Each structure stands twice: as structure tokens, then as C-alpha cells.
Amino acid sequence: MNIGISNDIFKGNGSIAFNVRDSFNSNKRLVTTFGSDFTSDLELQYRVRQINLSLTYRFNQKQHRGKKGN
């Protein structure tokens, strides 16, 4: 499960975001192989948990104004 949150900052000229991929660290698989004289257990994790924090600032961002009617 992925979760994230973001918020506008600097009077709307920027944003900050925090995201977590595989928040419960549940993207794991267990593989067991049986042979005539062995047993092999293998735990696979395709993607590890990732935590991201990003800050975006928009330079020269102009305010959007509504169209003027005729």
C-alpha cells in the first residue's frame, strides 16, 4: 500500500509532498523448493520500501484570472 500527503506553501507558489511506497513492507514473497535431499527457502522482495520528501517552488508563477466577457 502506498500513502502520501501534500500541501501548498509560500502563498501557493510552492508545495511540499511526503510519500511512502509499500508502507507496510508487505511486498514480499516466500518461495520454498523441495528436492530429494534438500529444502530451500527463499524470501523475495521485489521493491523495497521507499520514502520520498519533495519540495517544489514555482518561480514567476502568475495568478490565473478569469476571462472577461464581451
Phi and psi in degrees as GROMACS dihedral restraints (atoms count N, CA, C in turn):
[ dihedral_restraints ]
;  ai    aj    ak    al  type     phi  dphi    fc
    3     4     5     6     1  -105.6    20    10
    4     5     6     7     1   141.0    20    10
    6     7     8     9     1  -134.3    20    10
    7     8     9    10     1   155.3    20    10
    9    10    11    12     1  -163.9    20    10
   10    11    12    13     1   161.2    20    10
   12    13    14    15     1  -147.8    20    10
   13    14    15    16     1   145.7    20    10
   15    16    17    18     1  -142.7    20    10
   16    17    18    19     1   158.5    20    10
   18    19    20    21     1  -150.6    20    10
   19    20    21    22     1   140.9    20    10
   21    22    23    24     1   -76.7    20    10
   22    23    24    25     1   141.9    20    10
   24    25    26    27     1  -136.7    20    10
   25    26    27    28     1   176.0    20    10
   27    28    29    30     1    53.9    20    10
   28    29    30    31     1    47.5    20    10
   30    31    32    33     1    56.1    20    10
   31    32    33    34     1    38.9    20    10
   33    34    35    36     1    86.1    20    10
   34    35    36    37     1    -2.4    20    10
   36    37    38    39     1   -85.9    20    10
   37    38    39    40     1    -5.4    20    10
   39    40    41    42     1  -148.3    20    10
   40    41    42    43     1   171.7    20    10
   42    43    44    45     1  -149.2    20    10
   43    44    45    46     1   153.9    20    10
   45    46    47    48     1  -126.5    20    10
   46    47    48    49     1   138.1    20    10
   48    49    50    51     1  -136.7    20    10
   49    50    51    52     1   144.0    20    10
   51    52    53    54     1  -130.1    20    10
   52    53    54    55     1   125.6    20    10
   54    55    56    57     1  -133.4    20    10
   55    56    57    58     1   144.6    20    10
   57    58    59    60     1  -129.1    20    10
   58    59    60    61     1   123.3    20    10
   60    61    62    63     1   -97.5    20    10
   61    62    63    64     1   133.8    20    10
   63    64    65    66     1    56.7    20    10
   64    65    66    67     1    58.4    20    10
   66    67    68    69     1   -60.7    20    10
   67    68    69    70     1   -28.2    20    10
   69    70    71    72     1   -99.4    20    10
   70    71    72    73     1     8.9    20    10
   72    73    74    75     1    52.1    20    10
   73    74    75    76     1    43.8    20    10
   75    76    77    78     1  -103.7    20    10
   76    77    78    79     1     2.4    20    10
   78    79    80    81     1   -84.2    20    10
   79    80    81    82     1    59.6    20    10
   81    82    83    84     1  -123.8    20    10
   82    83    84    85     1   150.9    20    10
   84    85    86    87     1  -131.5    20    10
   85    86    87    88     1   140.0    20    10
   87    88    89    90     1  -112.1    20    10
   88    89    90    91     1   124.5    20    10
   90    91    92    93     1  -117.3    20    10
   91    92    93    94     1   126.9    20    10
   93    94    95    96     1  -117.3    20    10
   94    95    96    97     1   128.9    20    10
   96    97    98    99     1  -118.2    20    10
   97    98    99   100     1   129.7    20    10
   99   100   101   102     1  -109.5    20    10
  100   101   102   103     1   133.7    20    10
  102   103   104   105     1  -123.4    20    10
  103   104   105   106     1  -178.5    20    10
  105   106   107   108     1   -66.3    20    10
  106   107   108   109     1   -30.6    20    10
  108   109   110   111     1  -134.2    20    10
  109   110   111   112     1    22.1    20    10
  111   112   113   114     1  -155.1    20    10
  112   113   114   115     1   160.8    20    10
  114   115   116   117     1  -134.6    20    10
  115   116   117   118     1   132.1    20    10
  117   118   119   120     1  -123.8    20    10
  118   119   120   121     1   126.7    20    10
  120   121   122   123     1  -110.1    20    10
  121   122   123   124     1   131.8    20    10
  123   124   125   126     1  -134.1    20    10
  124   125   126   127     1   126.0    20    10
  126   127   128   129     1  -104.8    20    10
  127   128   129   130     1   123.6    20    10
  129   130   131   132     1  -109.5    20    10
  130   131   132   133     1   138.3    20    10
  132   133   134   135     1  -129.9    20    10
  133   134   135   136     1   107.1    20    10
  135   136   137   138     1   -67.9    20    10
  136   137   138   139     1   -47.7    20    10
  138   139   140   141     1  -131.0    20    10
  139   140   141   142     1   129.1    20    10
  141   142   143   144     1   -80.7    20    10
  142   143   144   145     1   164.6    20    10
  144   145   146   147     1   -60.8    20    10
  145   146   147   148     1   135.7    20    10
  147   148   149   150     1  -122.6    20    10
  148   149   150   151     1   137.5    20    10
  150   151   152   153     1  -121.9    20    10
  151   152   153   154     1   124.9    20    10
  153   154   155   156     1  -124.8    20    10
  154   155   156   157     1   137.1    20    10
  156   157   158   159     1  -127.4    20    10
  157   158   159   160     1   123.8    20    10
  159   160   161   162     1  -129.2    20    10
  160   161   162   163     1   147.0    20    10
  162   163   164   165     1  -126.1    20    10
  163   164   165   166     1   125.8    20    10
  165   166   167   168     1  -120.9    20    10
  166   167   168   169     1   132.3    20    10
  168   169   170   171     1  -125.3    20    10
  169   170   171   172     1   129.8    20    10
  171   172   173   174     1  -102.0    20    10
  172   173   174   175     1   107.9    20    10
  174   175   176   177     1   -76.4    20    10
  175   176   177   178     1   144.4    20    10
  177   178   179   180     1    53.6    20    10
  178   179   180   181     1    36.6    20    10
  180   181   182   183     1   -76.9    20    10
  181   182   183   184     1   119.6    20    10
  183   184   185   186     1   -93.0    20    10
  184   185   186   187     1   146.8    20    10
  186   187   188   189     1   -70.3    20    10
  187   188   189   190     1   136.4    20    10
  189   190   191   192     1   -81.6    20    10
  190   191   192   193     1   130.3    20    10
  192   193   194   195     1  -113.8    20    10
  193   194   195   196     1   147.3    20    10
  195   196   197   198     1   -67.5    20    10
  196   197   198   199     1   155.9    20    10
  198   199   200   201     1   -69.2    20    10
  199   200   201   202     1   143.3    20    10
  201   202   203   204     1   -88.8    20    10
  202   203   204   205     1   133.5    20    10
  204   205   206   207     1   -81.3    20    10
  205   206   207   208     1   161.5    20    10
